[in-house]
Amino acid sequence: MGELRQLAEDGNADAAAQLVELATELGDTKELRRLADQGDRDAADQLVELAAERADVGELRRLADGGNSDAADVLAELTEEQGEAE
């Protein structure tokens, strides 16, 4: 993963896409978070999806607070579902 990371940081778009794909397959939220925080939209999308699958309200809130509207939407849905379950 280190070589892909370096290539991605050097501006290689294919390496960046592969890095996002690999991090997603491994469930590596730390790597996805790092990439998303650097502005990688695909990483942010995958992080939202992974957080939604795990019902990770904290991660969704962090992303929503950072301006990610998809995370805000998923967070609202989860909050509504949890409210209905109570």
N, C-alpha and C positions, 0 to 999 in steps of 0.2 A: 504494500500500500504506500510505502514511503516514496518509491520511484514515481508512482502515479501522482502523488501529492506534489512532488517537485515539478513534474511536467505541467500539471494544472496551474501551479503558482507561476510558472514561466509563460502562461498564456495559451497552452495547448488545450483547445476546446474539447477535442476527442478524449483526452486524458481526464479532463474535468468531468465529462459525462460518464466515463467509466468509473471514476472515483465515486460519484454519486450512486451509480448502480451497485457497486461493490458494497458501499457503506449501507445501502438500503437492504441488500441481501443479508448482510451480517447483523442488521438491526443496530448498527453503530450510531446511536443518537449523538454521541460526542462529536464524531466526524461530520455528520450531517449538520449539526448545530454550528460547527466551525465554518463550514462552507456557506451555510445560509447567512451567517453573520457577516461574511465577506461579500454578500450580495448575489450568491448563486440561487436563482429562482427555483431551479429544479430541485436543489437540495432542500429549500424551504418547503416546497410542495410535498416532497417525500417525508420530511420531518412532520408536517401536519398530518399526513396520512398515517404514519407510524404512531404518532401520539394519539390519534383518534382510535386506532385499533386497540391501543393499550389503555384507552380512557385516561390518558395522562393529562389531567386538568391543569397541573402546574406548568407543564411544557406548553400546552395550548394557550394558557394565560400569558406566559412569557412572550410567545410569538404574537399574540393579539396585542399586547401592550406595546410591542415593537412596531405595530402598524400592519400586521399581516391580517388582511380581511378574511381570508379563508379560515385561518385559525379562529378568528372571532366568531365566524358562522358555526364552525364545528363546536366550539365551546358553548355557544348559545343552545345548540341542539342537545349536547350532553347534559347541560344544566337543566334544560326542560325535561329531558327523559328521566333524570335523577329525581326531579321534583314530582313527576308523575308516579314514580316507583314508591315514593314515601307515603 
